[in-house]
Amino acid sequence: MKSVFLLLLLGWSSLFSSLFAGMISSIETTQEGVIIEEFWVPAPSMKRKIHAEVLLPPDYLKKVDHSYPVLYVMHGSAAPWDTWAQMPKLKAFLVTHPMLIVCFDGDAESWYIDSSHKPDSQFTTFFFHDLIPWIDHYYRTIPNAKGRGVTGYSMGGFGAFHFLLEKPDAFGSGASLILRK
């Protein structure tokens, strides 16, 4: 009984540390067993908090000694910020390909760059100095380029390439997607 309790306690440690930090706003488990945590990440460079979600694979709470790769996904300018978290095929993919998927609100037209005229739109700084360290701190990640990828579509695809060019050694993979009608 003690080992079961300890396993549960260890498995939920990242969730509780985030909860006690006052950041988690909701936790949902999908029919596939994927855990979706919604939270706010402090963004000191923009003097605000940024809305984000992480999708955890179904085995995340069971494999407490396992670290996972992270794929950062970015929305397009006309898409909801959490559009990636709503994709059923992506959630189903996590069942057979365990990793963390992180999406965040990049605003409607930030292009994921540091704006020279909008102090509250410093998304390159936020991504590298705030978001990645925050995710690596609260979740069991592989905290290096081999365990980190970035992708996006439309504006998010531009952001993914921008980040790859800005710090190519930070990623093991990257892609830019374009939607065609």
Order of alpha helices (4+ residues) and beta strands (2+ residues): alpha-alpha-beta-beta-beta-beta-alpha-beta-alpha-beta-alpha-beta
